[in-house]
Amino acid sequence: MTVESALEFDTCFHFEYSPNITSFEAQPESYHYSYLDKKLPYTPDFLVVDKVKGLRFIEVKPLSKVSDPEFREKFICKQKAAEALGVPIVLVTEKQIRLNPILNNLKLLHRYAGLQSMTSLHYKILELVKSTGVISVRDLLSHTDAMEGDVLASTVTWLSVGKLKTDLSSSDLGLDSLVWC
């Protein structure tokens, strides 16, 4: 997916791992809005399909740009035009996107996502979690004869594909992280 900024790139991690977002598209089809008696073209940064909130346009901007009065006036006009299309537009800033430890954890999940061959350790970890309910990665380590890095990597792989769950917002993923199915 091609995006226009590092901030938009970081936004994709949130979309990719949100349980409510079924799909998202960068630079969707443009629409026009009126500003100072002119009809201007506009392309939102993203079109998102959300299970709860439905279809939404997302505009990603640095907080410094949002404080500009002209930007705010134009954005209100863009909102009105989007509403007329039946698709609300939401403004998101780096305060919402670059929130850690969430963003760091999402990037870690992304590194372990994709096509990988699952090992016997992967399956052992999944079975341990299923049988215990909620367990720390450290406790998973104590139930295996594997190395710390391998247990953590296998756990993160299951997290990245959605087979295991954890709280991504309270701390960086590590040995003390609790996981569950």
Residue, then its C-alpha position, 0 to 999 in steps of 0.5 A: m500500500t502506498v501512503e504519503s507520509a510516515l504518519e500515514f504509514d504508522t496509521c496502517f498498523h492501527f488499521e491492520y490490527s483493529p478487530n473492528i476494521t475489515s478493510f482499508e484503502a489508501q488514497p481512495e477516490s476523490y470528491h469535491y468540496s466548496y470553499l470560498d465559492k470554489k469547487l476544489p478536489y480532495t482525496p482523503d488519506f484512507l477509506v475504512v470499512d469498520k464493523v461498528k461505525g461503517l464506512r469512514f474517510i480518515e484524514v491524517k495530519p500532524l497536530s501542528k497543521v491542525s491548528d492552522p485556521e485555514f486548514r480547519e475551515k477547509f476541513i469543515c467544508k470537506q466534512k460537509a461534502a463527505e456527509a453529503l456522500g454518506v461517508p463521514i470523515v474523521l481527522v486523526t493526529e499523531k497524538q492518536i497514532r503514535l501512542n505507545p506502547i501500542l504502536n511499538n507493539l503493533k509494529l512488533l506484531h507486523r514483523y511476525a505476520g505473514l507466511q511462516s511455518m509453524t513449529s511444534l513449539h508454536y503448537k505447544i504454546l497454543e495448547l498451553v494457552k488454551s488449557t490455562g486460559v490466561i497465562s504470562v509468556r514467562d509461565l509459557l517459558s517455564h512449561t517448555d524447554a525452549m529458549e526465551g527468544d523462541v517462546l516470545a517469538s512463537t507467542v508473538t506469531w500467534l498474536s499477529v495472526g489473531k489466535l492469541k490475544t493480549d493487552l497492547s496498551s499497557s506495556d511493551l510485549g515481553l515475558d510479563s505479558l499475559v496472553w489468552c485465546 
